[in-house]
């Protein structure tokens, strides 16, 4: 499930995410061939499918807010709920902010803050359904990642795809550093994403809010040190 690719960590995609290049190229080439051999009208359905995938794999640049202790959006989506929870990953009291990624959100995932990736787990169930985290197998649906800032603040992100055949991909791994708002993977359509932050963090969103990955401030940390 986790795909390592060092080049993915620091790159900047030009408009279209690289994950979609192959399928979009094949569709466009097929549409061109059909257009010349059978006519434009016969190729129209293929052109429409190609345009759909271009839309789905769009990867616009995002302006990261210049706030050192800001926790920025992980995905484009809607805030479903905010709860005080027992963090199932690093055993602490914490605040959980759950987002729903819609069918038309961009697929890119962005890091909530700058820091070091401490550990990762496979995850099968949402916390409200009794997490099975560290016992899960590589065939599990989702994953969780623990990031620790230089100030000692701990943030966990967990991804729960809605369908078992969909697998998120994460390009940053345990022991590596990650930047605030950095593109770090892809998340399948219509997934739920959980952001778990310290209890002393100031949450800047509320249920029903629509947020953008990398741009909107979800919470502000108060340094653990």
C-alpha positions as protocol buffer text, in pm:
chain_id: "A"
residue {
  index: 1
  type: UNK
  ca { x: 0 y: 0 z: 0 }
}
residue {
  index: 2
  type: UNK
  ca { x: 279 y: 242 z: 85 }
}
residue {
  index: 3
  type: UNK
  ca { x: 471 y: 335 z: -228 }
}
residue {
  index: 4
  type: UNK
  ca { x: 818 y: 474 z: -186 }
}
residue {
  index: 5
  type: UNK
  ca { x: 929 y: 725 z: -446 }
}
residue {
  index: 6
  type: UNK
  ca { x: 1182 y: 987 z: -336 }
}
residue {
  index: 7
  type: UNK
  ca { x: 1121 y: 1202 z: -641 }
}
residue {
  index: 8
  type: UNK
  ca { x: 757 y: 1243 z: -541 }
}
residue {
  index: 9
  type: UNK
  ca { x: 846 y: 1409 z: -212 }
}
residue {
  index: 10
  type: UNK
  ca { x: 979 y: 1738 z: -345 }
}
residue {
  index: 11
  type: UNK
  ca { x: 839 y: 1765 z: -696 }
}
residue {
  index: 12
  type: UNK
  ca { x: 592 y: 2019 z: -832 }
}
residue {
  index: 13
  type: UNK
  ca { x: 338 y: 1874 z: -1071 }
}
residue {
  index: 14
  type: UNK
  ca { x: 244 y: 2093 z: -1369 }
}
residue {
  index: 15
  type: UNK
  ca { x: -134 y: 2120 z: -1348 }
}
residue {
  index: 16
  type: UNK
  ca { x: -204 y: 1745 z: -1377 }
}
residue {
  index: 17
  type: UNK
  ca { x: -92 y: 1496 z: -1109 }
}
residue {
  index: 18
  type: UNK
  ca { x: 164 y: 1249 z: -1239 }
}
residue {
  index: 19
  type: UNK
  ca { x: -48 y: 955 z: -1122 }
}
residue {
  index: 20
  type: UNK
  ca { x: -294 y: 1039 z: -1401 }
}
residue {
  index: 21
  type: UNK
  ca { x: -48 y: 1092 z: -1685 }
}
residue {
  index: 22
  type: UNK
  ca { x: -57 y: 734 z: -1821 }
}
residue {
  index: 23
  type: UNK
  ca { x: -431 y: 691 z: -1838 }
}
residue {
  index: 24
  type: UNK
  ca { x: -487 y: 1042 z: -1976 }
}
residue {
  index: 25
  type: UNK
  ca { x: -219 y: 993 z: -2244 }
}
residue {
  index: 26
  type: UNK
  ca { x: -370 y: 659 z: -2350 }
}
residue {
  index: 27
  type: UNK
  ca { x: -720 y: 809 z: -2370 }
}
residue {
  index: 28
  type: UNK
  ca { x: -603 y: 1108 z: -2576 }
}
residue {
  index: 29
  type: UNK
  ca { x: -406 y: 887 z: -2817 }
}
residue {
  index: 30
  type: UNK
  ca { x: -705 y: 655 z: -2853 }
}
residue {
  index: 31
  type: UNK
  ca { x: -934 y: 952 z: -2917 }
}
residue {
  index: 32
  type: UNK
  ca { x: -697 y: 1091 z: -3182 }
}
residue {
  index: 33
  type: UNK
  ca { x: -675 y: 756 z: -3361 }
}
residue {
  index: 34
  type: UNK
  ca { x: -1054 y: 713 z: -3362 }
}
residue {
  index: 35
  type: UNK
  ca { x: -1102 y: 1074 z: -3476 }
}
residue {
  index: 36
  type: UNK
  ca { x: -883 y: 1019 z: -3783 }
}
residue {
  index: 37
  type: UNK
  ca { x: -1008 y: 670 z: -3865 }
}
residue {
  index: 38
  type: UNK
  ca { x: -1379 y: 686 z: -3780 }
}
residue {
  index: 39
  type: UNK
  ca { x: -1454 y: 1053 z: -3736 }
}
residue {
  index: 40
  type: UNK
  ca { x: -1472 y: 1308 z: -3457 }
}
residue {
  index: 41
  type: UNK
  ca { x: -1824 y: 1212 z: -3349 }
}
residue {
  index: 42
  type: UNK
  ca { x: -1724 y: 850 z: -3292 }
}
residue {
  index: 43
  type: UNK
  ca { x: -1432 y: 967 z: -3077 }
}
residue {
  index: 44
  type: UNK
  ca { x: -1640 y: 1212 z: -2875 }
}
residue {
  index: 45
  type: UNK
  ca { x: -1710 y: 969 z: -2585 }
}
residue {
  index: 46
  type: UNK
  ca { x: -1336 y: 901 z: -2549 }
}
residue {
  index: 47
  type: UNK
  ca { x: -1261 y: 1275 z: -2548 }
}
residue {
  index: 48
  type: UNK
  ca { x: -1522 y: 1324 z: -2275 }
}
residue {
  index: 49
  type: UNK
  ca { x: -1369 y: 1046 z: -2063 }
}
residue {
  index: 50
  type: UNK
  ca { x: -1024 y: 1201 z: -2111 }
}
residue {
  index: 51
  type: UNK
  ca { x: -1156 y: 1540 z: -1999 }
}
residue {
  index: 52
  type: UNK
  ca { x: -1313 y: 1375 z: -1694 }
}
residue {
  index: 53
  type: UNK
  ca { x: -979 y: 1222 z: -1590 }
}
residue {
  index: 54
  type: UNK
  ca { x: -801 y: 1554 z: -1651 }
}
residue {
  index: 55
  type: UNK
  ca { x: -1049 y: 1711 z: -1412 }
}
residue {
  index: 56
  type: UNK
  ca { x: -1009 y: 1434 z: -1152 }
}
residue {
  index: 57
  type: UNK
  ca { x: -628 y: 1441 z: -1163 }
}
residue {
  index: 58
  type: UNK
  ca { x: -595 y: 1819 z: -1161 }
}
residue {
  index: 59
  type: UNK
  ca { x: -328 y: 1929 z: -914 }
}
residue {
  index: 60
  type: UNK
  ca { x: -338 y: 2307 z: -865 }
}
residue {
  index: 61
  type: UNK
  ca { x: -62 y: 2492 z: -681 }
}
residue {
  index: 62
  type: UNK
  ca { x: -152 y: 2595 z: -328 }
}
residue {
  index: 63
  type: UNK
  ca { x: -31 y: 2894 z: -126 }
}
residue {
  index: 64
  type: UNK
  ca { x: 83 y: 2769 z: 215 }
}
residue {
  index: 65
  type: UNK
  ca { x: -1 y: 3013 z: 499 }
}
residue {
  index: 66
  type: UNK
  ca { x: 314 y: 3164 z: 659 }
}
residue {
  index: 67
  type: UNK
  ca { x: 216 y: 3053 z: 1011 }
}
residue {
  index: 68
  type: UNK
  ca { x: 482 y: 2828 z: 1175 }
}
residue {
  index: 69
  type: UNK
  ca { x: 246 y: 2649 z: 1418 }
}
residue {
  index: 70
  type: UNK
  ca { x: -47 y: 2621 z: 1177 }
}
residue {
  index: 71
  type: UNK
  ca { x: -197 y: 2282 z: 1094 }
}
residue {
  index: 72
  type: UNK
  ca { x: -311 y: 2307 z: 734 }
}
residue {
  index: 73
  type: UNK
  ca { x: -567 y: 2107 z: 541 }
}
residue {
  index: 74
  type: UNK
  ca { x: -474 y: 1753 z: 438 }
}
residue {
  index: 75
  type: UNK
  ca { x: -737 y: 1718 z: 164 }
}
residue {
  index: 76
  type: UNK
  ca { x: -1004 y: 1920 z: -8 }
}
residue {
  index: 77
  type: UNK
  ca { x: -1329 y: 1832 z: 165 }
}
residue {
  index: 78
  type: UNK
  ca { x: -1590 y: 1904 z: 428 }
}
residue {
  index: 79
  type: UNK
  ca { x: -1551 y: 1893 z: 806 }
}
residue {
  index: 80
  type: UNK
  ca { x: -1782 y: 1617 z: 932 }
}
residue {
  index: 81
  type: UNK
  ca { x: -1721 y: 1629 z: 1307 }
}
residue {
  index: 82
  type: UNK
  ca { x: -1486 y: 1740 z: 1584 }
}
residue {
  index: 83
  type: UNK
  ca { x: -1447 y: 1521 z: 1892 }
}
residue {
  index: 84
  type: UNK
  ca { x: -1229 y: 1475 z: 2197 }
}
residue {
  index: 85
  type: UNK
  ca { x: -1095 y: 1119 z: 2167 }
}
residue {
  index: 86
  type: UNK
  ca { x: -847 y: 866 z: 2300 }
}
residue {
  index: 87
  type: UNK
  ca { x: -584 y: 858 z: 2024 }
}
residue {
  index: 88
  type: UNK
  ca { x: -565 y: 488 z: 1923 }
}
residue {
  index: 89
  type: UNK
  ca { x: -223 y: 532 z: 1765 }
}
residue {
  index: 90
  type: UNK
  ca { x: -3 y: 703 z: 2024 }
}
residue {
  index: 91
  type: UNK
  ca { x: -219 y: 655 z: 2335 }
}
residue {
  index: 92
  type: UNK
  ca { x: -313 y: 1007 z: 2447 }
}
residue {
  index: 93
  type: UNK
  ca { x: -611 y: 1232 z: 2490 }
}
residue {
  index: 94
  type: UNK
  ca { x: -652 y: 1436 z: 2173 }
}
residue {
  index: 95
  type: UNK
  ca { x: -884 y: 1630 z: 1946 }
}
residue {
  index: 96
  type: UNK
  ca { x: -1008 y: 1455 z: 1633 }
}
residue {
  index: 97
  type: UNK
  ca { x: -1121 y: 1647 z: 1325 }
}
residue {
  index: 98
  type: UNK
  ca { x: -1282 y: 1426 z: 1059 }
}
residue {
  index: 99
  type: UNK
  ca { x: -1312 y: 1532 z: 695 }
}
residue {
  index: 100
  type: UNK
  ca { x: -1500 y: 1382 z: 404 }
}
residue {
  index: 101
  type: UNK
  ca { x: -1332 y: 1392 z: 66 }
}
residue {
  index: 102
  type: UNK
  ca { x: -1592 y: 1415 z: -210 }
}
residue {
  index: 103
  type: UNK
  ca { x: -1593 y: 1253 z: -551 }
}
residue {
  index: 104
  type: UNK
  ca { x: -1485 y: 1579 z: -713 }
}
residue {
  index: 105
  type: UNK
  ca { x: -1206 y: 1675 z: -471 }
}
residue {
  index: 106
  type: UNK
  ca { x: -848 y: 1664 z: -597 }
}
residue {
  index: 107
  type: UNK
  ca { x: -668 y: 1337 z: -519 }
}
residue {
  index: 108
  type: UNK
  ca { x: -358 y: 1500 z: -368 }
}
residue {
  index: 109
  type: UNK
  ca { x: -283 y: 1469 z: 2 }
}
residue {
  index: 110
  type: UNK
  ca { x: -76 y: 1736 z: 178 }
}
residue {
  index: 111
  type: UNK
  ca { x: 115 y: 1728 z: 505 }
}
residue {
  index: 112
  type: UNK
  ca { x: -57 y: 1913 z: 792 }
}
residue {
  index: 113
  type: UNK
  ca { x: 270 y: 2050 z: 933 }
}
residue {
  index: 114
  type: UNK
  ca { x: 648 y: 2048 z: 913 }
}
residue {
  index: 115
  type: UNK
  ca { x: 825 y: 1777 z: 1109 }
}
residue {
  index: 116
  type: UNK
  ca { x: 953 y: 1420 z: 1111 }
}
residue {
  index: 117
  type: UNK
  ca { x: 747 y: 1113 z: 1029 }
}
residue {
  index: 118
  type: UNK
  ca { x: 782 y: 901 z: 1342 }
}
residue {
  index: 119
  type: UNK
  ca { x: 579 y: 594 z: 1251 }
}
residue {
  index: 120
  type: UNK
  ca { x: 309 y: 459 z: 1019 }
}
residue {
  index: 121
  type: UNK
  ca { x: 39 y: 196 z: 1057 }
}
residue {
  index: 122
  type: UNK
  ca { x: -214 y: 18 z: 846 }
}
residue {
  index: 123
  type: UNK
  ca { x: -568 y: 86 z: 964 }
}
residue {
  index: 124
  type: UNK
  ca { x: -891 y: -99 z: 889 }
}
residue {
  index: 125
  type: UNK
  ca { x: -1161 y: 81 z: 1080 }
}
residue {
  index: 126
  type: UNK
  ca { x: -1261 y: 430 z: 1175 }
}
residue {
  index: 127
  type: UNK
  ca { x: -1211 y: 509 z: 1548 }
}
residue {
  index: 128
  type: UNK
  ca { x: -1585 y: 513 z: 1607 }
}
residue {
  index: 129
  type: UNK
  ca { x: -1591 y: 148 z: 1497 }
}
residue {
  index: 130
  type: UNK
  ca { x: -1315 y: 20 z: 1728 }
}
residue {
  index: 131
  type: UNK
  ca { x: -983 y: 70 z: 1555 }
}
residue {
  index: 132
  type: UNK
  ca { x: -776 y: -226 z: 1443 }
}
residue {
  index: 133
  type: UNK
  ca { x: -449 y: -52 z: 1376 }
}
residue {
  index: 134
  type: UNK
  ca { x: -123 y: -223 z: 1459 }
}
residue {
  index: 135
  type: UNK
  ca { x: -268 y: -570 z: 1403 }
}
residue {
  index: 136
  type: UNK
  ca { x: -388 y: -490 z: 1053 }
}
residue {
  index: 137
  type: UNK
  ca { x: -229 y: -639 z: 742 }
}
residue {
  index: 138
  type: UNK
  ca { x: -91 y: -478 z: 424 }
}
residue {
  index: 139
  type: UNK
  ca { x: -424 y: -563 z: 263 }
}
residue {
  index: 140
  type: UNK
  ca { x: -607 y: -322 z: 493 }
}
residue {
  index: 141
  type: UNK
  ca { x: -797 y: -33 z: 345 }
}
residue {
  index: 142
  type: UNK
  ca { x: -629 y: 268 z: 503 }
}
residue {
  index: 143
  type: UNK
  ca { x: -326 y: 398 z: 683 }
}
residue {
  index: 144
  type: UNK
  ca { x: -224 y: 630 z: 963 }
}
residue {
  index: 145
  type: UNK
  ca { x: 89 y: 845 z: 997 }
}
residue {
  index: 146
  type: UNK
  ca { x: 242 y: 1009 z: 1304 }
}
residue {
  index: 147
  type: UNK
  ca { x: 428 y: 1337 z: 1250 }
}
residue {
  index: 148
  type: UNK
  ca { x: 621 y: 1515 z: 1524 }
}
residue {
  index: 149
  type: UNK
  ca { x: 724 y: 1880 z: 1495 }
}
residue {
  index: 150
  type: UNK
  ca { x: 1062 y: 2020 z: 1605 }
}
residue {
  index: 151
  type: UNK
  ca { x: 880 y: 2171 z: 1902 }
}
residue {
  index: 152
  type: UNK
  ca { x: 760 y: 1827 z: 2017 }
}
residue {
  index: 153
  type: UNK
  ca { x: 397 y: 1850 z: 1901 }
}
residue {
  index: 154
  type: UNK
  ca { x: 242 y: 1525 z: 1778 }
}
residue {
  index: 155
  type: UNK
  ca { x: -10 y: 1511 z: 1495 }
}
residue {
  index: 156
  type: UNK
  ca { x: -161 y: 1194 z: 1347 }
}
residue {
  index: 157
  type: UNK
  ca { x: -342 y: 1168 z: 1016 }
}
residue {
  index: 158
  type: UNK
  ca { x: -550 y: 862 z: 928 }
}
residue {
  index: 159
  type: UNK
  ca { x: -712 y: 780 z: 594 }
}
residue {
  index: 160
  type: UNK
  ca { x: -1018 y: 555 z: 560 }
}
residue {
  index: 161
  type: UNK
  ca { x: -1127 y: 486 z: 198 }
}
residue {
  index: 162
  type: UNK
  ca { x: -1495 y: 417 z: 151 }
}
residue {
  index: 163
  type: UNK
  ca { x: -1435 y: 120 z: -79 }
}
residue {
  index: 164
  type: UNK
  ca { x: -1201 y: -171 z: -17 }
}
residue {
  index: 165
  type: UNK
  ca { x: -1058 y: -177 z: -369 }
}
residue {
  index: 166
  type: UNK
  ca { x: -930 y: 180 z: -328 }
}
residue {
  index: 167
  type: UNK
  ca { x: -584 y: 218 z: -176 }
}
residue {
  index: 168
  type: UNK
  ca { x: -426 y: 546 z: -65 }
}
residue {
  index: 169
  type: UNK
  ca { x: -59 y: 599 z: -143 }
}
residue {
  index: 170
  type: UNK
  ca { x: 189 y: 776 z: 82 }
}
residue {
  index: 171
  type: UNK
  ca { x: 528 y: 890 z: -49 }
}
residue {
  index: 172
  type: UNK
  ca { x: 690 y: 992 z: 280 }
}
residue {
  index: 173
  type: UNK
  ca { x: 800 y: 728 z: 528 }
}
residue {
  index: 174
  type: UNK
  ca { x: 915 y: 678 z: 885 }
}
residue {
  index: 175
  type: UNK
  ca { x: 1233 y: 870 z: 962 }
}
residue {
  index: 176
  type: UNK
  ca { x: 1189 y: 1121 z: 679 }
}
residue {
  index: 177
  type: UNK
  ca { x: 1114 y: 1490 z: 720 }
}
residue {
  index: 178
  type: UNK
  ca { x: 814 y: 1654 z: 564 }
}
residue {
  index: 179
  type: UNK
  ca { x: 722 y: 2016 z: 502 }
}
residue {
  index: 180
  type: UNK
  ca { x: 407 y: 2207 z: 593 }
}
residue {
  index: 181
  type: UNK
  ca { x: 158 y: 2173 z: 309 }
}
residue {
  index: 182
  type: UNK
  ca { x: 393 y: 1947 z: 112 }
}
residue {
  index: 183
  type: UNK
  ca { x: 228 y: 1713 z: -136 }
}
residue {
  index: 184
  type: UNK
  ca { x: 293 y: 1369 z: 11 }
}
residue {
  index: 185
  type: UNK
  ca { x: 55 y: 1121 z: -149 }
}
residue {
  index: 186
  type: UNK
  ca { x: -283 y: 1054 z: -302 }
}
residue {
  index: 187
  type: UNK
  ca { x: -615 y: 964 z: -140 }
}
residue {
  index: 188
  type: UNK
  ca { x: -898 y: 779 z: -320 }
}
residue {
  index: 189
  type: UNK
  ca { x: -1228 y: 943 z: -397 }
}
residue {
  index: 190
  type: UNK
  ca { x: -1494 y: 973 z: -129 }
}
residue {
  index: 191
  type: UNK
  ca { x: -1260 y: 884 z: 158 }
}
residue {
  index: 192
  type: UNK
  ca { x: -1275 y: 1002 z: 517 }
}
residue {
  index: 193
  type: UNK
  ca { x: -963 y: 1158 z: 665 }
}
residue {
  index: 194
  type: UNK
  ca { x: -903 y: 1204 z: 1037 }
}
residue {
  index: 195
  type: UNK
  ca { x: -667 y: 1465 z: 1179 }
}
residue {
  index: 196
  type: UNK
  ca { x: -571 y: 1404 z: 1544 }
}
residue {
  index: 197
  type: UNK
  ca { x: -408 y: 1698 z: 1723 }
}
residue {
  index: 198
  type: UNK
  ca { x: -308 y: 1776 z: 2084 }
}
residue {
  index: 199
  type: UNK
  ca { x: -582 y: 1883 z: 2324 }
}
residue {
  index: 200
  type: UNK
  ca { x: -423 y: 2226 z: 2368 }
}
residue {
  index: 201
  type: UNK
  ca { x: -445 y: 2303 z: 1994 }
}
residue {
  index: 202
  type: UNK
  ca { x: -683 y: 2578 z: 1885 }
}
residue {
  index: 203
  type: UNK
  ca { x: -924 y: 2435 z: 1626 }
}
residue {
  index: 204
  type: UNK
  ca { x: -1006 y: 2691 z: 1358 }
}
residue {
  index: 205
  type: UNK
  ca { x: -1286 y: 2505 z: 1178 }
}
residue {
  index: 206
  type: UNK
  ca { x: -1631 y: 2372 z: 1263 }
}
residue {
  index: 207
  type: UNK
  ca { x: -1855 y: 2094 z: 1125 }
}
residue {
  index: 208
  type: UNK
  ca { x: -1992 y: 2184 z: 785 }
}
residue {
  index: 209
  type: UNK
  ca { x: -1692 y: 2398 z: 682 }
}
residue {
  index: 210
  type: UNK
  ca { x: -1535 y: 2331 z: 342 }
}
residue {
  index: 211
  type: UNK
  ca { x: -1154 y: 2333 z: 346 }
}
residue {
  index: 212
  type: UNK
  ca { x: -871 y: 2327 z: 92 }
}
residue {
  index: 213
  type: UNK
  ca { x: -560 y: 2113 z: 128 }
}
residue {
  index: 214
  type: UNK
  ca { x: -243 y: 2306 z: 206 }
}
residue {
  index: 215
  type: UNK
  ca { x: -418 y: 2643 z: 212 }
}
residue {
  index: 216
  type: UNK
  ca { x: -669 y: 2655 z: 497 }
}
residue {
  index: 217
  type: UNK
  ca { x: -562 y: 2653 z: 861 }
}
residue {
  index: 218
  type: UNK
  ca { x: -740 y: 2370 z: 1041 }
}
residue {
  index: 219
  type: UNK
  ca { x: -583 y: 2425 z: 1384 }
}
residue {
  index: 220
  type: UNK
  ca { x: -304 y: 2618 z: 1552 }
}
residue {
  index: 221
  type: UNK
  ca { x: -62 y: 2442 z: 1785 }
}
residue {
  index: 222
  type: UNK
  ca { x: 61 y: 2560 z: 2120 }
}
residue {
  index: 223
  type: UNK
  ca { x: 412 y: 2422 z: 2143 }
}
residue {
  index: 224
  type: UNK
  ca { x: 457 y: 2119 z: 2371 }
}
residue {
  index: 225
  type: UNK
  ca { x: 787 y: 2260 z: 2493 }
}
